[in-house]
Amino acid sequence: MSVMFKFLQPTPWKVILTFVLFFTASLLWRLIVTARIMDASPFGFPFQFFVTWGPCPPGEDCSSFNGLFLLFDLLTWYVIGAWALNRFRKQ
């Protein structure tokens, strides 16, 4: 692996930080959106991988899920977390 991307090597701390950032950002984004738009509930930031809206009539599907956005979301937060850990451990 090149020296430039060595900080991306997985460690338990990077994985833990990834999920902490992922859930925190998703929760904050959900709170912001639901405070302004009452009938939408997104999950995921910066990519909304799961969205529900309503009120939903019986028998209709009022939600959508995108697995690719979930993967992009996790990768984004992994890179940010790995960079942050690498940055603050060297100082």
C-alpha positions in Angstrom: 0.0 0.0 0.0 1.3 3.4 -0.8 2.5 5.7 2.0 -0.2 8.2 1.0 -3.1 5.8 1.8 -1.4 4.0 4.7 -3.7 5.8 7.2 -6.7 3.9 5.7 -5.5 0.6 7.1 -8.3 -0.7 9.3 -7.9 -0.8 13.1 -10.6 -1.3 15.8 -10.5 2.4 16.8 -11.1 3.5 13.2 -14.1 1.1 12.8 -15.5 2.3 16.1 -15.1 5.9 15.2 -16.7 5.2 11.8 -19.9 4.0 13.4 -19.9 6.7 16.0 -19.6 9.4 13.3 -22.1 7.6 11.0 -24.8 7.3 13.7 -24.2 10.8 15.1 -24.3 12.5 11.7 -27.4 10.5 10.7 -29.2 11.3 13.9 -28.4 15.1 13.7 -29.5 15.2 10.1 -32.7 13.4 10.9 -33.4 15.9 13.7 -32.8 18.9 11.5 -35.0 17.5 8.6 -37.9 16.4 10.8 -37.8 19.8 12.6 -38.4 21.5 9.2 -40.4 18.9 7.3 -42.8 17.0 9.5 -43.6 14.1 7.1 -40.1 13.0 6.0 -37.7 10.9 8.0 -34.3 10.4 6.3 -31.5 8.3 7.7 -27.9 8.8 6.5 -25.7 11.8 6.0 -24.3 12.9 3.5 -26.1 10.2 1.5 -29.7 9.5 2.6 -29.8 5.7 2.2 -33.2 5.3 3.9 -36.1 7.7 3.6 -39.7 7.4 4.8 -42.5 9.9 4.3 -46.1 10.1 5.2 -48.9 10.0 6.0 -48.9 6.8 4.1 -52.2 5.3 2.9 -52.7 1.6 3.7 -51.2 -0.8 1.2 -48.7 1.7 -0.2 -44.9 1.8 0.1 -43.8 5.1 1.6 -40.2 4.4 2.1 -37.1 3.9 0.0 -33.7 2.2 0.7 -30.5 2.5 -1.4 -27.7 0.1 -0.4 -25.2 1.9 -2.6 -25.8 5.1 -0.6 -25.3 3.1 2.6 -22.0 1.9 1.4 -20.9 5.4 0.3 -22.0 6.8 3.7 -19.9 4.2 5.6 -16.9 4.7 3.3 -17.1 8.5 3.7 -17.2 8.3 7.5 -14.4 5.7 7.5 -12.1 8.0 5.5 -13.0 11.0 7.7 -12.5 9.0 10.9 -9.2 7.4 9.7 -7.9 10.9 8.7 -8.9 12.4 12.0 -7.3 9.6 14.1 -4.1 9.8 12.0 -4.0 13.6 12.2 -4.4 13.7 16.0 -2.2 10.8 16.9 0.8 12.3 15.2 0.6 15.5 17.2 
